[in-house]
């Protein structure tokens, strides 16, 4: 009788340990999947805002440069010449003000920042997907390996699928400015 009670207690402990192990693995897998969502949300929120910021800087700088160039290239008659010179002077003043505030005419920095952020976000998404696939591998090993397979069947724990990129995600991403 004593051996039977000890055997049942050991069996109960083993069942509890395996069950809790499955629950921990499943939660780790769900957490890894949720981190993919977090990174995708970050990309969804960040990228359009960065693109618009870069567009804003580039547009402002382009307008200043175009006004200076247009005034400089205008016909050089006597009256028009003075009007154009005042436009060039005003444009140069605006250009210098922009250059003072943004010594490198910041669009190049903004484009570099956009490029860095795009690379960082995509890298984080990739890392999240790898972490998820690692968690799925760990889960599937528990579900399919002996003796876990016996417990998995008993508690209806099923094999999970790895994250695989769809056909659209395998194509190059286009960022338009």
C-alpha positions in Angstrom: 0.0 0.0 0.0 2.8 2.4 0.9 4.6 1.7 -2.4 1.4 2.3 -4.3 0.9 5.7 -2.6 4.5 6.7 -3.3 4.1 5.6 -6.9 0.9 7.6 -7.3 2.5 10.7 -5.7 5.5 10.5 -8.0 3.2 10.0 -11.0 1.1 13.0 -9.9 4.3 15.1 -9.5 5.5 14.1 -13.0 2.1 14.9 -14.5 2.0 18.3 -12.8 5.6 19.1 -13.9 4.9 18.1 -17.5 1.6 20.0 -17.6 3.2 23.1 -16.2 6.1 22.7 -18.6 3.6 22.7 -21.5 1.9 25.8 -20.1 5.2 27.6 -19.8 6.2 26.7 -23.3 2.8 27.8 -24.7 3.0 31.1 -22.9 6.5 31.7 -24.2 5.3 31.0 -27.7 2.3 33.4 -27.3 4.6 36.0 -25.9 7.0 35.7 -28.8 4.1 36.0 -31.2 2.9 39.1 -29.4 6.3 40.6 -29.8 6.0 40.3 -33.5 2.7 42.3 -33.3 4.5 44.9 -31.3 7.2 45.3 -33.9 4.7 45.4 -36.7 2.7 48.1 -34.9 5.9 50.0 -34.4 6.6 49.8 -38.1 3.1 50.8 -39.0 3.2 53.9 -36.8 6.8 54.9 -37.3 7.6 54.5 -41.0 4.8 56.8 -42.4 5.7 59.5 -39.9 9.4 59.3 -40.8 8.6 59.4 -44.5 6.4 62.5 -44.0 9.1 64.2 -41.9 11.7 63.6 -44.6 9.3 64.8 -47.3 8.7 68.0 -45.2 12.4 68.7 -44.9 13.1 67.9 -48.5 10.1 70.0 -49.7 11.2 73.1 -47.6 14.7 72.9 -48.8 13.7 72.3 -52.4 11.4 75.3 -52.3 14.2 77.6 -51.0 16.7 76.3 -53.6 14.2 76.5 -56.5 13.2 80.1 -55.6 16.9 81.2 -55.5 17.7 79.4 -58.8 14.6 80.7 -60.6 15.4 84.3 -59.5 19.0 83.9 -60.6 18.1 82.4 -64.0 15.4 85.0 -64.8 15.9 87.4 -67.7 18.4 90.2 -66.9 16.6 93.3 -68.2 17.2 96.5 -66.1 13.9 96.5 -64.1 13.6 92.7 -64.0 17.3 92.4 -63.0 16.7 94.5 -59.9 13.5 92.6 -59.1 15.3 89.3 -59.6 18.3 90.4 -57.5 16.0 91.3 -54.6 14.4 87.8 -55.0 17.8 86.2 -55.0 18.8 88.3 -52.0 15.6 87.3 -50.2 16.0 83.7 -51.3 19.7 83.7 -50.2 18.6 85.2 -46.8 16.0 82.4 -46.4 18.6 79.9 -47.5 21.1 81.2 -45.0 18.5 81.1 -42.3 17.8 77.5 -43.1 21.5 76.8 -43.3 22.0 78.4 -39.9 19.3 76.3 -38.4 20.2 73.2 -40.4 23.9 73.5 -41.3 23.9 70.6 -43.6 20.4 71.4 -45.0 19.1 68.5 -42.9 17.3 66.5 -45.6 20.4 64.3 -46.0 20.4 63.6 -42.3 16.7 63.0 -42.4 17.1 60.5 -45.2 19.9 58.8 -43.3 17.7 58.7 -40.2 14.9 57.2 -42.2 17.2 54.6 -43.6 18.5 53.7 -40.1 15.0 53.5 -38.7 13.8 51.3 -41.5 16.8 49.0 -41.0 16.3 48.9 -37.2 12.6 48.2 -37.4 13.0 45.5 -40.0 15.8 44.0 -37.9 13.6 44.0 -34.8 10.8 42.3 -36.7 13.2 39.7 -38.0 14.5 39.1 -34.5 11.0 38.8 -33.1 10.1 36.2 -35.8 13.2 34.2 -35.0 12.3 34.2 -31.3 8.8 33.1 -32.1 10.1 30.3 -34.3 12.5 29.2 -31.5 9.6 29.1 -29.1 7.5 27.1 -31.6 10.4 24.6 -32.0 10.7 24.2 -28.2 6.9 23.7 -28.0 6.9 21.2 -30.8 9.7 19.2 -29.3 7.7 19.0 -26.1 4.6 17.9 -27.9 6.3 15.4 -30.2 9.1 13.9 -28.1 8.6 11.0 -25.7 7.2 11.0 -23.0 5.8 14.5 -23.6 3.8 13.2 -26.5 1.7 11.1 -24.1 0.9 14.1 -22.0 0.3 16.3 -25.0 -2.3 13.9 -26.3 -3.9 13.6 -22.9 -4.3 17.4 -22.6 -4.9 18.1 -26.3 -1.8 20.1 -26.8 -1.1 20.2 -30.5 1.8 21.0 -32.7 2.2 24.7 -33.7 3.3 26.1 -37.0 6.4 28.2 -37.5 6.2 31.8 -38.8 6.7 31.7 -42.5 6.7 34.9 -44.7 4.0 35.1 -47.2 4.6 35.7 -50.9 4.0 39.4 -50.5 6.5 39.7 -47.7 9.2 38.0 -49.8 9.0 40.9 -52.3 11.1 44.0 -51.9 9.4 46.7 -49.8 9.0 50.0 -51.6 9.2 53.3 -49.7 8.0 56.2 -51.8 8.9 59.8 -51.0 
